[in-house]
Amino acid sequence: MTTYKETYYSNDDAFRAPASLGSSHKYMLNQLRQRESKSAMPLNSYKEIVRFLISRFNDLPYFNEANETVLVKCRYGNPERTIAKLKDHDNIIVPLITVSQNNIAEAPTRQRYSGVLQYRTYWDDEKQRAMRIVSLIDRPVTIQYNLNIWCKYMEDMDQLSQKVRAAFNPSIELNTNFSKDSKIFLASETNNYSFAVADKEDRIIRKSFTLSVETYIKSPEYLITSTGQIEDFKIDAELSK
């Protein structure tokens, strides 16, 4: 199992990084910021959150008219596209739950206001030596997602809505490859309009829940060489504390 340890340093002009780094804290900050301004950021963390939400709310049970337990499927899709599919396709089964991303906001109450570096050591089994890794502190954000329930009957809607509310007690722990301690909160819920489906007389009703994910955007990591320079660092192994 890969192991590492982390140490944080504040932005103090009098501070000098460990001698093995061969450069000052301020110099290292400038190097990392220049690197990040030219680096492309992967979107894997966002995809992982969506996958987690779909998995968490997939197969929610409710009782139908025959008092049978039915499992409701959850999939990704914004409301406009889902409505279009419901109108154009007769084979889409409701109740249905959909998840879509809403917006991303800064989280100033969780923000560090001074330049902070995050150091950790990584043991390379192939080279049989410890590697020193450095990155800027991860950026705190609040990402909002819409969770929509689509039903024909209010009784079904009430059952599924209660299942969603009960899942937040008071929050859900977000567990992905990028986050182990972030939380998801139920921010609000809204009753939306109903609309006709295809040429049938059936109508679909929708309830929307706004979910707030308090998490961090992971900063790129760099390898510190023996000369004090930094190089791109990528690893596919899962890291554990």
Wavefront OBJ file of the C-alpha trace (Angstrom):
o trace
v 0.000 0.000 0.000
v 1.300 3.445 -0.926
v 1.751 5.715 2.083
v 2.475 9.395 2.537
v 2.568 12.110 5.139
v 1.544 15.750 4.739
v 2.995 18.929 6.233
v 1.616 22.470 5.782
v 3.600 25.716 5.754
v 2.340 29.313 5.930
v 3.485 32.116 3.672
v 6.150 33.739 5.866
v 8.956 35.641 4.137
v 11.284 34.627 6.947
v 10.455 30.967 6.460
v 12.954 28.797 4.636
v 11.882 25.457 3.208
v 13.769 22.343 4.353
v 17.314 22.215 3.074
v 16.516 19.204 0.888
v 14.176 21.395 -1.175
v 16.962 23.797 -2.068
v 14.631 26.792 -2.425
v 12.556 29.178 -0.308
v 8.866 28.918 0.387
v 8.152 32.046 -1.634
v 10.177 30.781 -4.597
v 8.300 27.483 -4.532
v 4.942 29.283 -4.448
v 5.871 31.300 -7.521
v 7.013 28.170 -9.349
v 3.767 26.344 -8.619
v 1.572 29.273 -9.626
v 3.413 29.618 -12.929
v 2.993 25.906 -13.561
v -0.715 25.934 -12.717
v -1.400 28.880 -15.030
v -0.209 26.745 -17.960
v -1.646 23.387 -16.869
v -4.913 21.817 -17.977
v -7.060 20.609 -15.087
v -8.729 17.189 -15.405
v -12.469 16.953 -14.705
v -12.357 13.542 -13.066
v -13.356 14.885 -9.650
v -16.638 16.294 -11.014
v -17.450 13.048 -12.782
v -16.755 11.106 -9.591
v -19.259 13.231 -7.648
v -21.965 12.651 -10.269
v -21.269 8.909 -10.234
v -21.480 8.906 -6.437
v -24.839 10.729 -6.441
v -26.301 8.437 -9.095
v -25.162 5.384 -7.151
v -26.474 6.809 -3.854
v -29.988 7.519 -5.170
v -30.323 4.600 -7.569
v -32.868 1.880 -6.704
v -34.826 3.922 -4.160
v -37.855 1.789 -3.178
v -41.524 2.760 -3.066
v -44.853 0.902 -2.851
v -47.010 0.932 -5.990
v -50.791 0.630 -6.196
v -50.567 -3.146 -5.768
v -48.529 -2.673 -2.595
v -45.456 -4.082 -4.353
v -41.958 -2.745 -3.770
v -40.580 -1.076 -6.883
v -37.002 0.202 -7.298
v -36.585 3.546 -9.061
v -33.662 4.116 -11.406
v -31.424 7.178 -11.219
v -29.540 8.564 -14.200
v -27.739 11.719 -15.324
v -29.739 14.311 -17.231
v -30.732 17.969 -17.026
v -34.479 18.742 -16.707
v -34.917 20.102 -20.231
v -33.443 17.013 -21.866
v -35.405 14.679 -19.593
v -38.682 16.430 -20.427
v -37.915 16.134 -24.151
v -37.239 12.411 -23.809
v -40.396 11.839 -21.785
v -42.455 13.580 -24.466
v -40.830 11.784 -27.390
v -40.452 8.253 -25.988
v -43.150 5.976 -24.676
v -40.712 3.435 -23.220
v -39.260 5.600 -20.424
v -40.443 4.264 -17.093
v -41.520 6.625 -14.330
v -41.027 7.189 -11.452
v -37.537 8.264 -12.466
v -34.763 10.183 -10.677
v -32.237 12.362 -12.514
v -29.103 14.224 -11.389
v -27.478 17.227 -13.057
v -24.884 19.818 -12.067
v -26.127 23.307 -11.328
v -23.303 25.728 -10.472
v -20.030 26.110 -8.582
v -19.477 28.816 -5.962
v -16.457 29.912 -3.961
v -16.377 28.960 -0.272
v -14.757 31.972 1.455
v -15.357 30.641 4.982
v -13.165 27.631 4.183
v -10.581 29.586 2.187
v -6.990 30.085 3.354
v -5.952 33.677 2.733
v -2.182 33.173 2.732
v -0.181 31.121 0.291
v 0.012 27.590 1.643
v 2.071 24.698 0.368
v 1.224 21.083 0.977
v 4.143 18.654 1.184
v 3.999 14.896 1.345
v 6.405 12.053 0.837
v 5.630 9.207 -1.506
v 7.447 5.868 -1.404
v 8.388 4.658 -4.893
v 8.543 0.841 -4.813
v 10.343 0.703 -8.152
v 13.098 3.155 -7.190
v 13.074 2.057 -3.541
v 13.246 5.572 -2.185
v 10.999 8.308 -0.857
v 9.937 11.072 -3.245
v 8.972 14.540 -2.031
v 5.776 15.922 -3.555
v 4.526 19.517 -3.336
v 1.278 21.237 -4.315
v -0.772 24.297 -3.514
v -3.502 23.747 -0.940
v -6.718 22.375 -2.455
v -9.298 25.050 -3.306
v -12.575 24.951 -1.338
v -15.772 25.209 -3.385
v -19.472 24.467 -3.013
v -20.929 22.620 -5.988
v -24.693 22.508 -6.399
v -26.519 19.644 -8.056
v -30.175 19.232 -8.978
v -31.881 15.978 -8.064
v -35.251 15.649 -9.811
v -37.995 13.123 -9.104
v -40.424 12.426 -11.959
v -43.742 10.719 -11.178
v -47.321 10.332 -12.393
v -48.931 10.221 -8.974
v -48.546 12.363 -5.869
v -48.566 9.305 -3.598
v -45.451 7.966 -5.346
v -43.854 11.415 -5.214
v -44.474 11.712 -1.475
v -42.851 8.330 -0.795
v -39.737 9.053 -2.857
v -39.408 12.615 -1.544
v -39.406 11.281 1.995
v -36.667 8.794 1.044
v -34.511 11.629 -0.295
v -35.045 13.803 2.792
v -34.257 10.911 5.126
v -30.906 10.334 3.378
v -29.608 13.641 4.829
v -29.131 13.239 8.562
v -27.964 15.968 8.461
v -25.625 15.266 5.538
v -24.209 12.526 3.302
v -20.501 11.700 3.401
v -19.010 12.052 -0.081
v -16.710 9.107 -0.703
v -14.766 9.145 -3.988
v -11.165 8.668 -5.108
v -10.739 12.443 -4.755
v -12.561 13.046 -1.493
v -13.072 11.060 1.692
v -14.348 13.730 4.081
v -16.511 16.135 2.069
v -20.201 16.490 2.862
v -23.397 16.810 0.829
v -26.264 18.855 2.272
v -29.890 19.186 1.227
v -30.145 22.921 0.524
v -33.724 23.287 -0.731
v -36.606 21.657 -2.562
v -39.110 22.994 -5.073
v -42.402 21.754 -6.483
v -42.297 22.171 -10.244
v -44.961 22.234 -12.925
v -46.610 19.221 -14.525
v -46.697 18.600 -18.259
v -48.325 16.313 -20.805
v -46.443 13.279 -22.111
v -46.539 12.476 -25.844
v -50.152 12.172 -27.091
v -51.417 10.524 -23.914
v -53.623 12.039 -21.269
v -51.033 11.116 -18.625
v -49.227 13.979 -16.974
v -45.860 14.017 -15.229
v -45.139 15.939 -12.045
v -41.662 16.908 -10.908
v -40.030 17.834 -7.599
v -36.519 19.310 -7.545
v -34.002 19.057 -4.708
v -30.903 21.260 -4.590
v -27.883 19.420 -3.169
v -24.829 21.364 -1.959
v -21.505 19.543 -2.051
v -18.900 21.171 0.192
v -15.656 19.894 -1.265
v -12.230 20.897 -2.601
v -10.816 21.169 -6.101
v -7.597 19.194 -6.004
v -4.458 21.079 -7.004
v -1.905 19.493 -9.370
v 1.011 17.806 -7.613
v 4.666 18.178 -8.536
v 7.781 16.194 -7.808
v 10.670 18.092 -6.183
v 13.968 16.998 -7.696
v 17.292 16.803 -5.867
v 18.225 20.177 -7.400
v 15.126 21.898 -5.974
v 13.296 22.077 -9.320
v 9.746 20.780 -9.783
v 8.468 18.293 -12.354
v 4.985 17.028 -13.194
v 3.903 14.167 -10.977
v 1.254 11.631 -11.913
v 0.313 8.455 -10.138
v -2.547 6.031 -10.730
v -2.268 4.261 -7.375
v -4.749 5.076 -4.656
v -3.097 6.958 -1.808
v -3.906 6.293 1.818
v -2.953 8.160 4.977
l 1 2 3 4 5 6 7 8 9 10 11 12 13 14 15 16 17 18 19 20 21 22 23 24 25 26 27 28 29 30 31 32 33 34 35 36 37 38 39 40 41 42 43 44 45 46 47 48 49 50 51 52 53 54 55 56 57 58 59 60 61 62 63 64 65 66 67 68 69 70 71 72 73 74 75 76 77 78 79 80 81 82 83 84 85 86 87 88 89 90 91 92 93 94 95 96 97 98 99 100 101 102 103 104 105 106 107 108 109 110 111 112 113 114 115 116 117 118 119 120 121 122 123 124 125 126 127 128 129 130 131 132 133 134 135 136 137 138 139 140 141 142 143 144 145 146 147 148 149 150 151 152 153 154 155 156 157 158 159 160 161 162 163 164 165 166 167 168 169 170 171 172 173 174 175 176 177 178 179 180 181 182 183 184 185 186 187 188 189 190 191 192 193 194 195 196 197 198 199 200 201 202 203 204 205 206 207 208 209 210 211 212 213 214 215 216 217 218 219 220 221 222 223 224 225 226 227 228 229 230 231 232 233 234 235 236 237 238 239 240 241
